[in-house]
């Protein structure tokens, strides 16, 4: 059963529309906006998230960020169409800000990253 979790706004040129994000299961979401639905699977990894849009046959690795831009969706997921990329980027941004970045995987990754940076800086002195 899907739970409506988040509502965002997306914009392209002079048009604005609502984007709804529903959580289907642990890693599965549905992003719906501007009359189109995208079934999204998200898998956190060390340096980013693997994003699969199953009903569009698209998959790509997106770096961790609070805001995912339409250009990111176009580049990393090989998607054309500015309305689609705007809708997906708004939905992914809400997911990343509210769910993915709070997971223990990310916290552990950030701790490991800081420790590695400190080791590199100490070795350079």
N, C-alpha and C positions, 0 to 999 in steps of 0.2 A: 504494500500500500504506500502510495506516495504522500509525502508531507510537504505542503507548501512552506518553504522556509524563508525565502528572500524575494524581495521585489526591488528591482533596480530600474533605472531609466537609461535608455540608449538614445543617441542622437546621430543623425547623418544629415549634413547640410541644414536645412530649415525644418526638418521633421524630427519629432521626438516620440518615443513609444515606450511602454512598460515592458520590462523583461521579468518573467517569473522563473524562479529556480525551485525545483522540487527535488527532494532527496528520495531516491527510489530504494537504495540499499547502501551498504557501507561505502562503496566506491562509485556508485552509480547515481547520476543526476539527470534531470531533464531540464533543459533551458528552453523556454517558450517565449517567443516575442515576434511581433510583426507578422503573425499568421503562420509561423513555421516553428516546428519542434525539433530539438536536437537531443539525441540520447548520448550522454557523455559518461565515459568511464575515466576516473582519475586515479593514478597510481603514484604516490609520492616516492621519489628517489633521492639520492644524495644531493644533487645539484639542481633539481627541478622536479617537475611533475610530467609524467607521461600521460597525455590526454588523447583519448580515442573517441571520435564521434562516429559511433557505429552505424547510424542510419545514413551517413554521408560518406562512408568508407574513407575516413581521414584519421590520421594518427600522427602525433608529433610530440616532441619534448620541449616543454616551455620552462624557462628559468623561473625561480621563485621571485615574485614581485607582488606588491599590493595591488598594482593596477596592471591589467593586461590590456594592451592597446590593440585596435583593429589590425594594425600593421603586424603585430606579433602573430595574430591568428592567421593572417595571410601568408606570412613567411614560414612559421613553424609547422602549420597544419596544411599548407598548400591549398588555401581556400581563396577563391575569387568571390567577387560580389560584395560590395561595400555594406549593404544592409545586413547580410549574413555575418560578416566579420564584426560589425558593430554590435549585433545582438549577442553573438557568442562571447565577445570580449567583455561585455557588460556582465554577463552571467558568470564567466570564469573569474572575473575580478571579485565579485561578491563571494564566490566559493572560496577563493584564495584568502581573502581578508577574514572571512568568518569561520572557516573550517580547516583548511589545509595548513595554514601557517601556525595554528595552535596545536598541532599534533605533536606527540613525543618524538616522532621521527625528525621533525624540523628542529626542535629544541636540542636534541642530541647532535644533529648535524651542525648547528651553530656552535655548540660547545667544542666539538672536534675541530671545526674551522678556526675558532679563536686560538685553541691550543697549538694548532699547526702554524698559524701566523706568528705566535709568540716564539715558537722554536726557530722559525726562519729568521726572525728579527734578532734573536740571541746569537745565532750562528753567524750573522753578518757583522756583529760587533767585534 
